[in-house]
Amino acid sequence: MASGGVTCVKFLTFFCNLCFALSGILILLIGAMVQFNYAHYSNFVSDHIWTAPIILMIVGSLVAFICFMGCCGALKENSCMILSFVILALIVFFLEIGLGIAGYIKHTGLKQMMESQFNVTMDEYNDRKDYRDAWTLLQTELGCCGIKGPADWEQVFTNKTIPSSCCQMINLNEADVCTVAHANSDGCLQKLLNILDSKTLVLAGVVLGVAGVQFLTILFACCLYRSFRRSYQTV
């Protein structure tokens, strides 16, 4: 029979594991929401940046599974399950730290990478339908035009017209065409960058909070494992 101290640690570990599992589900949901709501902007962001939501969903699923093992080990007083939980949780913890560091490093060069992608999609605008659709959606949703402004389209269109999606916020007559004079003046690069920056701050805050809960849970699990081992050795 576990002592009062062991029982207290056991239920603290169970409670932290429950919070740990909920945080994993939260990470999974945030990754899914980002992927669902902003996947259509992937043409303007490099592939290795856009894999972040998918990685979050995978990590969230792993966290939820690992925590189930930790909860069962705590309630059943199974030292083997607790040890397995500690090892797996440490792997996930260091994986998250590594992803956070890599994300920070990549984020510092995000604007340059996005600007490169914007230029590629604009240069091939007339040749690829998927790029045309992506630009139409981007400019319509964000109320923007071009990379830094509507003048960017002059290198693509030689007849002084620009994509009609640049003029969605302007009331044109049916006979009118969209030109630089009628277009939204805001560039799309900075608008999309502002959106991604705001989402990055949210993701960073969630990951830091989850990492704190994970670290606390791992400490309690280590204490519980030692207590179980001592109890078994005494018996």
Summary of the structure (lengths in Angstrom):
residues: 235
radius of gyration: 25.4
end to end distance: 9.4
largest distance: 91.2
contacts: 746
relative contact order: 0.16
helix: 79%
strand: 1%
